[in-house]
Amino acid sequence: MLYERQKTLQKELDARIPRGLKGEPQNTVRHIVYSQRLHGKSFDESVEIAVTFVRQSYPNFTPKILPPLASDFHSTLGSSPGG
């Protein structure tokens, strides 16, 4: 069950937070968000924690966060788009 959760979180991360180049703070945000999500935090809480942490070292950092896809939203809720 943990493996399925990890795969789901990784897909969410890949869809919502693009990777940065090697050594960029964007990758640190991805790592922290993934860790926080594994520990039960919501996506928004995880992003807030990650950005706050990264901005301690990079005050002008603006993360690249994409909006959720409609299909992801419905699958997260466990309901179909039509019902």
Backbone as ProteinMPNN parsed JSONL, in Angstrom:
{"seq_chain_A": "MLYERQKTLQKELDARIPRGLKGEPQNTVRHIVYSQRLHGKSFDESVEIAVTFVRQSYPNFTPKILPPLASDFHSTLGSSPGG", "coords_chain_A": {"N_chain_A": [[0.825, -1.191, 0.0], [1.966, 1.228, 0.733], [3.744, 1.585, -1.36], [2.011, 2.115, -3.533], [0.949, 4.543, -2.698], [3.254, 6.141, -2.697], [3.841, 6.13, -5.45], [1.561, 7.456, -6.43], [1.854, 9.965, -5.208], [4.259, 10.741, -6.409], [3.482, 10.993, -9.088], [1.676, 13.115, -8.828], [3.446, 15.102, -7.978], [5.155, 15.28, -10.222], [3.329, 16.249, -12.077], [2.548, 18.716, -11.032], [4.722, 20.212, -9.99], [7.335, 21.27, -11.699], [10.556, 19.856, -12.563], [13.726, 21.294, -11.756], [16.881, 22.582, -12.995], [19.966, 20.862, -12.24], [20.846, 21.33, -8.903], [19.255, 23.571, -8.491], [16.967, 25.595, -6.535], [14.338, 24.865, -6.975], [14.253, 22.1, -7.134], [14.756, 21.419, -4.514], [12.411, 22.309, -3.355], [10.631, 20.464, -4.526], [11.555, 18.085, -3.321], [11.059, 18.567, -0.571], [8.272, 18.986, -0.583], [7.385, 16.443, -1.414], [8.263, 14.88, 0.74], [6.793, 16.002, 2.868], [4.198, 15.448, 1.997], [4.222, 12.666, 2.148], [4.107, 12.437, 4.852], [1.542, 13.129, 5.453], [0.62, 15.761, 5.097], [-1.299, 18.318, 3.393], [-1.292, 19.172, -0.134], [-1.079, 21.957, -0.552], [-0.276, 22.862, 2.004], [2.189, 21.582, 2.158], [3.617, 22.786, 0.053], [3.731, 25.407, 0.998], [5.314, 25.103, 3.32], [7.684, 24.161, 2.135], [8.433, 26.3, 0.404], [8.781, 28.381, 2.233], [10.969, 27.385, 3.654], [12.967, 27.224, 1.604], [13.181, 29.889, 0.871], [14.621, 30.977, 2.931], [17.248, 30.67, 2.253], [17.248, 31.564, -0.37], [15.989, 34.384, -0.888], [14.526, 35.702, -2.955], [13.289, 33.738, -4.373], [10.943, 32.252, -6.529], [8.649, 29.798, -6.759], [7.868, 27.319, -9.273], [4.794, 26.354, -9.71], [2.255, 24.375, -10.873], [-1.246, 24.483, -11.809], [-3.758, 22.153, -10.603], [-4.812, 19.372, -12.63], [-8.021, 18.895, -14.085], [-8.89, 16.232, -14.297], [-7.236, 15.005, -12.426], [-8.189, 16.133, -10.1], [-10.767, 15.03, -9.838], [-10.161, 12.304, -9.654], [-8.786, 12.31, -7.28], [-10.759, 12.887, -5.449], [-12.228, 10.644, -5.672], [-14.443, 10.346, -7.231], [-16.4, 10.304, -10.231], [-16.169, 12.444, -13.148], [-18.723, 12.952, -14.176], [-20.471, 12.387, -12.171]], "CA_chain_A": [[0.0, 0.0, 0.0], [2.861, 2.381, 0.762], [4.288, 1.744, -2.704], [0.998, 2.775, -4.353], [0.87, 5.945, -2.246], [4.458, 6.811, -3.193], [3.67, 6.323, -6.894], [0.546, 8.492, -6.609], [2.466, 11.245, -4.844], [5.259, 11.079, -7.42], [2.747, 11.471, -10.26], [1.176, 14.448, -8.486], [4.606, 15.986, -7.959], [5.59, 15.482, -11.605], [2.321, 17.032, -12.786], [2.318, 20.036, -10.45], [5.953, 20.952, -9.7], [8.362, 20.856, -12.659], [11.934, 19.735, -12.102], [14.658, 22.346, -12.13], [18.213, 22.102, -13.345], [20.719, 20.328, -11.107], [21.267, 22.303, -7.903], [18.327, 24.695, -8.353], [16.076, 25.487, -5.377], [13.083, 24.22, -7.379], [14.372, 20.682, -6.789], [14.615, 21.34, -3.058], [10.962, 22.419, -3.11], [10.041, 19.164, -4.871], [11.943, 17.11, -2.3], [10.363, 18.872, 0.68], [6.84, 18.732, -0.788], [7.202, 14.992, -1.421], [8.439, 14.404, 2.117], [5.652, 16.454, 3.672], [3.017, 14.709, 1.544], [4.319, 11.318, 2.714], [3.768, 12.532, 6.272], [0.132, 13.433, 5.624], [0.248, 17.161, 4.868], [-1.953, 18.577, 2.111], [-0.382, 19.705, -1.145], [-0.864, 23.383, -0.294], [0.546, 22.993, 3.215], [3.536, 21.131, 1.824], [4.257, 23.819, -0.76], [4.007, 26.549, 1.876], [6.458, 24.734, 4.155], [8.869, 24.073, 1.276], [8.824, 27.628, -0.08], [9.29, 29.11, 3.398], [12.316, 26.875, 3.931], [13.89, 27.589, 0.526], [13.381, 31.342, 0.874], [15.623, 31.335, 3.933], [18.52, 30.727, 1.532], [17.033, 32.27, -1.639], [14.851, 35.255, -0.569], [13.74, 36.107, -4.127], [12.857, 32.536, -5.08], [9.53, 32.07, -6.868], [8.53, 28.419, -7.242], [7.01, 27.029, -10.42], [3.748, 25.431, -9.28], [1.203, 24.328, -11.871], [-2.561, 24.163, -11.245], [-4.12, 20.737, -10.759], [-5.622, 19.031, -13.786], [-9.397, 18.545, -13.696], [-8.985, 14.778, -14.129], [-6.579, 14.682, -11.166], [-9.074, 16.569, -9.023], [-11.845, 14.057, -9.672], [-9.628, 11.024, -9.188], [-8.415, 12.499, -5.887], [-11.99, 12.819, -4.662], [-12.784, 9.317, -5.774], [-15.701, 10.389, -7.958], [-16.251, 10.499, -11.672], [-16.521, 13.801, -13.559], [-20.152, 13.093, -14.459], [-21.401, 11.98, -11.131]], "C_chain_A": [[0.869, 1.255, 0.0], [3.425, 2.657, -0.627], [3.299, 2.479, -3.613], [0.881, 4.247, -3.985], [2.075, 6.733, -2.764], [4.341, 7.095, -4.685], [2.654, 7.422, -7.183], [1.118, 9.866, -6.299], [3.498, 11.682, -5.868], [4.595, 11.602, -8.685], [2.215, 12.881, -10.029], [2.316, 15.466, -8.538], [5.075, 16.297, -9.381], [4.617, 16.363, -12.38], [2.247, 18.474, -12.301], [3.57, 20.872, -10.236], [7.043, 20.473, -10.658], [9.744, 20.748, -12.022], [12.737, 20.949, -12.545], [15.965, 21.739, -12.584], [18.928, 21.646, -12.08], [21.16, 21.465, -10.182], [20.329, 23.484, -7.712], [17.408, 24.488, -7.146], [14.73, 24.844, -5.713], [13.093, 22.737, -7.003], [14.267, 20.462, -5.281], [13.146, 21.423, -2.677], [10.296, 21.077, -3.403], [10.314, 18.126, -3.779], [11.15, 17.33, -1.0], [8.865, 18.595, 0.546], [6.571, 17.23, -0.744], [7.278, 14.436, 0.004], [7.239, 14.77, 2.99], [4.373, 15.713, 3.29], [3.039, 13.28, 2.086], [3.912, 11.298, 4.184], [2.367, 13.076, 6.51], [-0.287, 14.88, 5.439], [-0.456, 17.292, 3.518], [-0.929, 19.139, 1.134], [-0.056, 21.159, -0.843], [-0.017, 23.627, 0.955], [2.0, 22.631, 2.926], [4.296, 22.172, 1.024], [4.624, 25.016, 0.106], [5.233, 26.291, 2.752], [7.744, 24.751, 3.321], [9.358, 25.45, 0.835], [9.377, 28.467, 1.065], [10.721, 28.68, 3.703], [13.32, 27.349, 2.885], [14.176, 29.085, 0.533], [14.312, 31.822, 1.984], [16.992, 31.479, 3.276], [18.435, 31.543, 0.246], [15.812, 33.181, -1.484], [13.975, 35.644, -1.761], [13.204, 34.927, -4.926], [11.344, 32.533, -5.295], [9.382, 30.672, -7.447], [7.632, 28.326, -8.47], [6.03, 25.943, -9.977], [2.627, 25.5, -10.308], [-0.138, 24.006, -11.219], [-2.885, 22.686, -11.44], [-4.946, 20.544, -12.031], [-7.003, 18.613, -13.305], [-9.53, 17.046, -13.46], [-8.326, 14.335, -12.824], [-7.477, 15.018, -9.994], [-10.157, 15.532, -8.775], [-11.324, 12.718, -9.177], [-9.209, 11.111, -7.725], [-9.631, 12.368, -4.978], [-12.635, 11.442, -4.703], [-14.132, 9.297, -6.476], [-15.422, 10.597, -9.429], [-16.677, 11.899, -12.044], [-18.013, 13.982, -13.78], [-21.033, 12.825, -13.266], [-20.923, 12.216, -9.8]], "O_chain_A": [[0.54, 2.237, -0.665], [3.569, 3.812, -1.029], [3.694, 3.362, -4.374], [0.731, 5.099, -4.86], [1.926, 7.867, -3.22], [4.702, 8.18, -5.138], [2.862, 8.234, -8.084], [0.893, 10.82, -7.044], [3.604, 12.871, -6.167], [5.088, 12.552, -9.293], [2.289, 13.735, -10.913], [2.157, 16.559, -9.081], [5.359, 17.45, -9.703], [5.031, 17.137, -13.243], [1.917, 19.367, -13.082], [3.509, 22.101, -10.29], [7.613, 19.399, -10.462], [10.059, 21.457, -11.067], [12.456, 21.552, -13.581], [16.136, 20.52, -12.56], [18.53, 22.009, -10.973], [21.771, 22.438, -10.625], [20.58, 24.327, -6.85], [17.105, 23.354, -6.776], [14.053, 24.331, -4.821], [12.067, 22.185, -6.604], [13.75, 19.439, -4.831], [12.683, 20.705, -1.791], [9.482, 20.605, -2.609], [9.419, 17.386, -3.37], [10.637, 16.378, -0.411], [8.254, 18.033, 1.455], [5.618, 16.796, -0.098], [6.45, 13.62, 0.408], [6.737, 13.945, 3.754], [3.558, 15.387, 4.154], [1.993, 12.74, 2.445], [3.438, 10.284, 4.698], [2.029, 13.447, 7.634], [-1.464, 15.195, 5.614], [-0.241, 16.485, 2.614], [0.168, 19.534, 1.53], [1.109, 21.554, -0.873], [0.854, 24.496, 0.959], [2.922, 23.298, 3.395], [5.474, 22.42, 1.278], [5.71, 25.576, -0.037], [6.087, 27.165, 2.905], [8.764, 25.289, 3.752], [10.554, 25.734, 0.886], [10.353, 29.194, 0.876], [11.582, 29.517, 3.978], [14.402, 27.822, 3.232], [15.294, 29.504, 0.232], [14.745, 32.975, 1.965], [17.801, 32.309, 3.69], [19.422, 32.142, -0.182], [14.714, 32.808, -1.896], [12.783, 35.892, -1.582], [12.715, 35.105, -6.042], [10.57, 32.778, -4.37], [9.929, 30.384, -8.511], [6.747, 29.158, -8.672], [6.387, 24.768, -9.88], [2.105, 26.581, -10.581], [-0.176, 23.331, -10.19], [-2.346, 22.043, -12.341], [-5.683, 21.436, -12.451], [-7.135, 18.036, -12.225], [-10.211, 16.628, -12.523], [-8.797, 13.396, -12.182], [-7.528, 14.281, -9.01], [-10.437, 15.191, -7.626], [-11.977, 12.064, -8.364], [-9.264, 10.115, -7.002], [-9.547, 11.812, -3.883], [-13.483, 11.115, -3.871], [-14.889, 8.337, -6.335], [-14.331, 11.017, -9.816], [-17.475, 12.501, -11.327], [-18.523, 15.085, -13.584], [-22.246, 13.022, -13.346], [-21.62, 11.914, -8.832]]}, "name": "protein", "num_of_chains": 1, "seq": "MLYERQKTLQKELDARIPRGLKGEPQNTVRHIVYSQRLHGKSFDESVEIAVTFVRQSYPNFTPKILPPLASDFHSTLGSSPGG"}
